[in-house]
Amino acid sequence: MKLPLLSLYIHIPWCVRKCPYCDFNSYTSNEDIPHQKYVHHLLADLENHLEAVGNRTIKTIFIGGGTPSLFSSKAMQILLDGVRSRIDITDNAEITIEANPSTIEANRFSEYQHAGINRISIGVQSFNNNKLIQLGRIHNAEEAKRSVHLATNLSLQSFNLDLMHGLPNQSLEEALDDLHQLISFNPPHLSWYQLTIEPNTLFSSRPPVLPDDEILWDIFNRGHQLLIASGYKQYEISSYTRLGFQCQHNLNYWRFGDYLGIGCGAHSKLTFIDNRILRIEKTKNPRAFMQGRYRDKQYEVMLEDRPFEFFMNRFRLLEEAPRADFINYTGLEEITIRYKLDKALVQGYIKETPTSWQITEKGKLFLNNLLEFFLFNKN
């Protein structure tokens, strides 16, 4: 097997208020966030991976949460300096931080840049104040606009805006108005995705009234056409970009790359040249994590599960997938899944060339059906 590119994910679990749709590992903090103590444990967590990583180099870093932009600039500087002193990072590494519009301050973000952050992902979600209230967001439309103006003026390498659609009682006109306002800021990258009700969230126990399927389809179809007409290219199921501004960190996930995950509830995937793929899950609870109990569980990805894991990521991307990557990054020969590929081809979900596979428009619409072909069936 070949070793894919390696990324680093850093999880900061605290937020001001838990959104009712959120199923991420996040915690509302009623006390001061223990910035420096948590950094100490993040770096100790990283150190536990260094022997397995060897001399590999980090290509991208993503700081997620929670609301990482609650973190002090001093703590962020110590954190990223500590990472650099422990593991090699490429000079041009993409380093992203997620931010809530209500926590974006010019001085702090300028200091984040000094620490090495060169990309911000802003959770706008909507420019409609009523919808923001229904989503439990702590910012309003004016704060969202102010945060985008700030990101535009920071001379960042790039920035992303998150926008949701299919919101409670949302009409087609309201969804398109949100999208028109987002496009007016000319972001280099945007994530546009449908609200889904996840288990173990407030919305799952008290579901809101969502648009019906016909409206949802109209929103997606009209919105997609608007984005394409505005010069954006869809390169992943929910991601659109100007030329050259794809999120390199997420591309590495979707290309079945490797990643270290440090912090509460973070996940890691590591490939070894002896044909092993190891997945590691970290302790979710911040108190337990800061007592030094970092790893919750780890397991090897069995050979029979690798085709599904590979294509679950690869077919989120609309680009051609080199057939050689399947062999190089799963350790399996193509013949082991040939009959599954043939079924997908007959159904029109993918197309194939001598060197690549690529998801079709039909495959995009029926992605779950496509992926089911690659599930391991013990029968």
N, C-alpha and C positions, 0 to 999 in steps of 0.2 A: 504493500500500500504506500501511496505517497502522502506526505503531510500537507494538508491544506493551509491556507492562511490562518493566522491566529489573531483574535480580537480579545478585548477585555471589556467586561460589563461590570459596573460598580453600582450597587443598589443602596439608595438612601431612603429609608422606609417611612419617614415622617411627613405628615401633611397637616394643613390647617383644619380641614374637614374632609371626611370620607364622602365621595360622591356616591349616590345611590346605585349607579350602574357599574361601579368599579369593583373588579375582582382581583386587582393586583395586591401584592403583599405590602399594605400600607397601614399606618397607625396614626390616629389623631393624638397630638402631643399637648397635654395640659401643663407641661413643665417645660423648662428650657431644654432645647435639644443639646445632648452631650457631644458637641462637635468634635472636640479634640480626643475624647475618649473613644468615640466611634472610629475616628481616623486611625488611632492606634490599633484597633482590632481589625480594621480593613486591611492594613498593611501586614499584620500578623497572619491574617487569612491568606493573603497573597503569597507570603513566604512559604506557606505549606505546599504550594503548587510548584515551587521553583525547580525542585529536583525532577519532577515529571516533565516539565517544560524544556529543561536543558537550555540550549543556546538559541531557541526560537525567538523570533522578534514579533512584538505587538504591532499590528498594522492600523488598528482603529480602537478608539475607546468611546464607550457610551455610558453616561452617568444618568441613571433613571431612578424612578421612585414609585410612590410617594411624590414629594415635591422637592427635588434636589436643590432648586434655587432658593430654598430656605437656608441652605448651608452658608456659613460665613465665608467670605473671600479668603480670610486667613487660613481657615481649615481646608479650603479647597487647594490653596497653594501648598500647604504641608502634605496633603494627600497626593497631589500629582508629582511633587518633588520626590516624595517617598516611593511612588511607583517607578519613576525614572531611575532612581538609585538602585532598584532591585531587579529590573528587567529591561531589556533593550526595546526601545520604541523608535520606529522609523521617524526621520526628521520631518516628513510631511504628513504625519499621522492625522487623520480626521478625529477630532476630540469633541464630542457632542454632549450638551447638558439639556435635560428637559426643564421646562419652566412654565409656571402658571403666570398668566398676565398680571395678577395682583401682587406678585412677588418680584417683579422685574424692576430693578433700580439701576439707573445709569452708572453710578459710581461702582456699585458692586459688580456689574457686568463688565465694566472696563477692567476691574481687578481680576475677574475670572479670565479675561483674555490674557492678562499678564501671566496668569498661572498656566496658560497653554490652551485654553478652550477656544476653538475656532468655529464652532457651529452650535446654534441654539435651536431647539425644537419647542415651539410655543403651543400650548394647548388652548387654542381659541375656542373650538367646538361650535360656537354660534356667535353671530352679531346681534341676535334678537334677545333683548333683556328678559322677556317672559320665558323663552326657551332655556336661557341660562339658569333662571330660578328653578325651573322644572328639573333641570339636570343637576341641581345642587351645587353649581359652580360658585366660587367665592368672588369672582370678578364680574364686571358688567361690560357692556359693549364698548364704552369709552375707554376703559382700561385695556381692553383687547386691542383697540386701534392704537393706543399710546404705546403698547408693548411692541407692536409691529413696526411703528415708526422708529422706535429705539433700536430694534434689531437691524433695520435698514441702514441706520446711521453709524453702526459700530464697525463697519468695514470687516465684517466676518468673512470667512471662507465661504460660508453658506448659511442659510437658516431654513427651517421647515415650519409650516403652519398646519396644525391639526384641525380638521373641520368634520363634524358629524352630520349625518342626514338620517331621515327616518325617525325624527324626534317625536315626542308625544304630541299627537294632534297636528303634526306639521303638514301643511299643504304644499303642493308643488311650487306655488309662487313663493312661499316662505323659504323653501330649500334653495331655490334658484337665486333668490335675493341674497342669501348668505354667501352663495358661491360667487355671485357677481362682486360683492364687497371684498371677498378674499382675493379674487383675481385683480382687483383694482390696485392692490398693494404690490403686485408683480413679484411674489415670492419665488425664489429659484427652485423650491421644492415644496410640495404639499401632499398631505395624507388626507384622503377624503373617504370616509368609511361609514357604514351603516351602524346605527345603534343596535346592539343585540342585548337581550336579557340573559345574563349569566347566572348560574347557580350561586347560592350563598351571597347574594347581594340584596340590598333593600328593595330594588326593583323586582327581584324574583319573588319576594314575599308579598309585595304590593305593586303588581304590574301596572304601568301606565297604559293609556290607550294609544296604541301606535297606528300609523297609517296602514291602510289595507294593502294587499299585494299589488293591486293595480296602480295605486299611487306610488308605492315604492319603486315599481318598475319604471314608471314615468320619470320619477326623480332621478334614478340612475341613468336612464337613457338620455334624457335631456341634459343632465349635468355633465355626463361624459362627452357629449357632442360639444357643449359649451367649452369645456376644458381643451379639447382638441382644436377647436376653432380659435382659441386664445393662445395657441402656440405651445401647449403642454403635451408631453408624450407620456402615455401610461406605460410604465415598465414593470409594474407589479400590480397585483389585484387591486390594491387600494392606494397606490403611490403614483404621483405624476411629477414630472420634472422638466425644467428647461434643459437644453443640451449641456451635458457635462456636469450636472449637479445631482446625480444619483447619490443616495445615502450609502456610502461605502461599507459602513458597519452592518446595515441590514442586508446589503448584497452578500456579505460574507455568510450571514446566517442562511440565506436562501440558496446559496451555492454549496451548502453542506460543509461550510468551513468550520473551524474549531474556535472555541471561545472559552476563556476563563471567566467565571462569575464569582465576584466577591461581595460579601455583604448579606444581610438578612434575606433568606429565601432565594438567593441568586442560584442560577443553574450553570453548569459547565459541561462542555463536550470536548473531549480530548482524544485524538487519534495517535496510535503508536505504530511504529514500523513493523512490529511483530503481529499485525493484523487485529489488534484490539481497538475497540472504541469504547471509551469510558464516559459515563454520565454521572455527574455529582450534583447533589442538591444540598443547599445550605440551610441551617437552622433558621426558621422564620421569625421567631420571637426575638425582639431586640435585646431584652434583658438576658435571655439565655445566651445569645450571640456574644454579648459583651462580658459574659463570664468565661469566654474562651471555648464554648462548645459550638464550633463553626460548622462541622459537617453533620448533616442529618442522615443522608443515605448516599450510597453510590452503587452503581451496577454496570455491568458490561452489556453493550447492545449486541444481542444475539444475531447470528448471520441471517436467520429467517426474518428478522424484524427490520433489517437494513434497507431493503427495497422501498418499503413504505416510508421510512424516515427520510430517505434520500428524495423521493419524488414528492412527498408532502411539502418539502421546502422548495425543490427545484421547479415544480410546476406552479408556484406562486409567481414566478418570473415569466415574462412574455418573451424573453430572449431565447435564442437557440441554446439548448443544453448539450454540450459535447458528450457524445456517447462514451468517450474514454474516461470522463469523470466518474461514471458509475463504477467502472472497474477500479480506478485509482483510489476512490474514496470510500468504497464499501468492501473491497477485497473480494468481490464476487464476479463471476463471468456473466456476460450478457445472456448466455444460453439459459441460465437459471430463471430468467424472467421473460424469455422470448414469447411464451404463449400468452402472458399477461399483456405485453406490448401489442401483440397481434390483435387481442380483443379491443384494446383502446384504439388501435388504428381502424378496425372495422367499424367501431362506433363513431368515428370521426372526431374523437377527443384530442388526438395528437396527430402530427405529421412527422415523417421520418425521412432523413437523407442518409447517405453513407456515413456521415460523420456526426449527425446531431438528431435530437428530438426537439419538438417545439409544440407547446399547447396551442390549440386552435380556438377560434371564437366560441365554438360550441363547448370545448373543454373548459373555457373560462366560466361559462354559465352553469356547467354541471361538474364543477371541480370535485365535489364530494363523491359523485358517482365514479369519476375517473380514479380517484385515490383508492376507492374500495377494491379495485382490481389488484392492488399491490399489498393489501393486508394479508398477513400470514394466516392461512386456514389449516388448522390441524387435521381437518377431515379430508 
